[in-house]
């Protein structure tokens, strides 16, 4: 296994929001609005994803198109696994960027997802699952190993992972609770049986797309209603559109609620797998 340099680290105990933007990213191509043209780096939002530094390595939630840039920015050398929320383009199309991790670790990267997500990934990245007829060499394609998950908890790299059923419009997707933190992006409805997994949180990272209602995402008002019900110690909103300017929005939110930003790091408590 290749050794990490002093510059790069697996960041044990950190939960990092690599990207916090909506599906087209912020700034949006061709948009001259105040947020898209803002010099404030907290208004520059890559597609949504998370990195978790676990006791036995590091893993991602989702692989957005900016993944390579996000990993470089945070000085993360490689990842051992990926959890997927769902299979929309902004959440899977950076998958090839884990190819270098498999090469360096000399092992397949494990992908944890539901069967429908696996089917979509296999179709979108068919070259990764077929023997190449040309240019065969170790780095020619990513080496991936699917792990089918359900709503049952499972252990990953020394952490207990609790999947949470969420609805993204009419599409069933997953959020995840990992010790004291829950990550719930691309959500427009929380089924009644899922609320129990949002109790007693230190941190809730929750979808809040914009001010106006949206058919497949919580708007700001709906997200605040969730916060009022579950009462986490602190909440960060993610999957943010260009209608929410960072400082202006935060000034109008409750003291314990704010917009997340790319590179936000939160402490992950209780690093041993909990049974």
N, C-alpha and C positions, 0 to 999 in steps of 0.2 A: 504494500500500500504506500502510495506517495505521501511523504510527510508534508504537513501544513507549514507555510511560512509564517513569520511573525505578523505579517499583514493580515492574514486570513485566520478566521476562527469559527468553530461550530457554535459559539455563543450559547453555552449551556444555561438554561434557566431563563432565556429570553423568548418572548412572543413578539414578533416584529411584523407590523403591517407593511408588507413590501409595496403594495399598490392599493389605492383607495378610490379609484375613479370608476365611472360608469363604463358601459361597453365600448364607447368610442374614444375613451381617454380624454383627459383635460391637459393642455388645450386641444380643442377640436380642430381638425384640419379646416382651414378656411373661415374660422369664426373670429370676429374682431370684437367680441363682447369684453366687458371689463375683467371678468375672471380669466378668460382664455388669454388675454393680453397682460395679465398681472405679473409683475416681477417677483411677487412673493412666492417662494418655492413651495409653500404649503397649498397653493392653488394649482400646482402642477401635479396631476394625479395619473399614475399609471393604472392599468387595469387591475382589478382587485385580486389580491393573493396575500398569503401569510407564510412566514417561516417560523418554525418552532425548534429551539435548541433543546433537545431531550438528553437524558443521561447517557444514552448509548448512540448518539448521533444527531442528525438534523433532518427534518422533513417539512414538506410544504403542504398547504391547503391550496389547491388549484395551480395551474401553470399558464399564466396569461402571456400574451404576445411579447410583453416587455421583460420577460423573466430574466434573460441574460443580463440586461442592464440593471435590474433590481438586485441580483446576486452580486454583481460587481460593485454596485454602490455600497452595499452592506458588508463587503469583504467576506462573503460566505464561500468557502472553497468547494463544497459539494453537498449533495443531499442524498439521503439513503432511501427515501420513500416519498410518495405523494398521496394525500387524501383528496378526493374530488367531491365537490358539492353537487355538480351537474355538468352537462356536456355542451353548454353553449360556447360559441367560438372564443369569447373573451376569457373563458376559464380553462380552455384546454390547448389553445393553439401555440403555446410556448413549450409544449412537451419535449420537442427535440432538444431543447436547451439542457435537459438532464442527461443527454448522451455523454457529455464529458465526465459527469459524475460516475456513471457506470464504468467508463474506461479507467478512471483513476482508482476506483474502489475494487476493480476487477470482479464485479458482480452485477447481477441484474438489479435495476431499480424497481422496487415494489410499488404497485399502483393499487390503492384501496378505493373501491367504488362499488356501486350497485351494478347489476347486470346490464341495465339499459345504457348506462354510461360506458361500460366496457365495449358494448356493441358499437357505439358511436365513435369511440376512440380508435377501435380496430379499423373502422371504415375510413376515418379521416387520416390515419397514419398507417395505411396498409403496408407500406414499405418496411415498417419496423417488425412486421410479423410474418414476412415471407422471405424465404431464402433468396438472396440477390443472384441474378443471373450474370451480372457484370460487376466489376470493381469490388470484388470480395476482399475485405480486410476488416480488422477488429473494430475500427471506428466508423465503418460505412453506415451503420444504423444503430439506433439506441437499443439497448438490451433491457427489456421490460418484463415484469412478472406480475400478472393481475392477481389480486386477492379480493374475492367477492365478499362484500359486507352487507349486513342487514341493519336493523335497529338495535341489535345486541352490542353491548360494550366489548371492546377488545384491547389487547395490549400492543403497543408499538414503541420500540426503542426505549423501554423503561417507563412509559406513561400509559395510563388507562384512558382510552378514547371512548366517549359516549356519543354515538350518532344521535341526531335530533331530526325528526321529520318536520319539514317545513313545506309550504306551498309557494311556488313562484308562478303566480297566475293559476293556471290549471295543471301545472307541471309539479309532481312531487320531487323535492330535492332534499339535500341533507345540510344541516348545520352540525357543529361539533362542540361538545363541552370537553375541555381538557383541564382537569383540576379546578382552579379558581376562575377560569376564563371560558366564555362561550362565544363562538363565532357564528353569526347568522346573517349571511349576505343573500341578496336576490330573493327576499322574502316579501310576500304580500299577505300571508296568513299563517298564523301559528295554530296548528290543531290542538284541541283541548288536552290531549294526552301528552303533548310535548312541553307544556308549561312547567311541569315538575322539574325538568332539567335546567331551568333558568332560575331556580331558587338558590339563595345564598351565594351569589356570585360576587367576587371582587371586581371583575371587569366583564362588561357585555359589549361586544362589537356587533353592531346592528345596522342593517340596511336602512338608509334614509336618502332616497334619490333626489328629492326636490321638494319645493313647497306645495305645488299643485298635486292632486291625486294622480296616481298612475295605475294601470290595470295589473301590473305584475311586480310592483315594488311598493314598499311602504313609503309614503310621503312623510315629511317632517312631523306633522301632527300625529299621524298614526304611530310613528316610532316613539314619540314622547308618551303616548298612551301605554305602550309596552313597558317603557321605563317606569311609569307610575305604578303599573301592576306588579312587576317583579322586583323593583327596588334594589338593583345592584348598587354596590358602593360607588362605582363609576361606570359611565357609558361613553363609548366612542362610536360615532356614526361613520359608516363606510359606504362604498358604491355611490359616490357623490357626483352629481351632475354640475354643469357650469352655472346653474341658477343659485348656487350657494357659495358665496364668497367666504373665505375661511374666518377672518377676524370679525367681520360684520355679523356672520351667523352666530359665532361663539358668544358675542356680546349679548345676544338675545336668548341664549339658552340657559337653563338652570345651572347652578354652580358645579354640579357633579356630572354634567353632560357637555360634550364638545365634539366637534368634527375630528375624526382621525386624519392623519396625513401620512404620506409615504415616508417610511423610516421610523415611525413611532415604535418604541420598544417598551413592553410591559413585563413585569416580573412574573414568572410562572412559578407558583408556590407548590410545595409538596411533590418533589421530583421523583419519588419512588412510585412505582405502579401501585395503584390503590385497588384493593379487591373488596 
